[in-house]
Structure formats: C-alpha cells, structure tokens
Amino acid sequence: PKLEIGAQVKKGDVAAVVDGKPMLCRIDGCLRGLMQEGAVAFEGMKCGDVDPRGIPDNCTTASDKAIAVGGGVLEALAMLTDVFRG
C-alpha cells in the first residue's frame, strides 16, 4: 500500500505496488478499501475501492449495501434457528 484509507485520490494515482507494478486508481474520490501487504493478488483482480463521493467519513462507516447484506444474514439465521417462535 502507498496510501491510507480515507486518502483523497485522483485518477492515475498509485494506491499500491504489486510485484513491482503500480496499482492505479481508476477514478477520483476517497480511498475506501485496499488490500494490505502480504495478500495474494493477480492482474485484473479488484484490490481496492474508491468512493467517488469523496467523503472521508464514509470510509469509517458501513455502506447501505453492507447493512442490507448483514440484515439479510441476520434474518436467515433467525429463521433457521426459530428465534422468532415462542
């Protein structure tokens, strides 16, 4: 990694270097996620995330999509364990 989560980036900025090759940001925004050193990566693999809204606070909170997925998992577990039945 060459940048920290929450960094403001521009298209073309180097976010990380993998096997000596720069991993470039494809859009302007705020760096929301980035695989860390030691992780296995291959060419073409998504290894980071840039939020085009550019709001650093969004990097430390769960996204709407993550909350929806978590709610679905919670609902499935509740149904499978009969937790709603008295």
Secondary structure, 3 states (H helix, E strand, C coil): CCCCCCCEECCCCEEEEECCEEEECCCCEEEEEECCCCCCCCCCCCCEEEECCCCHHHHHCCCHHHHHHHHHHHHHHHHHCCCCCC
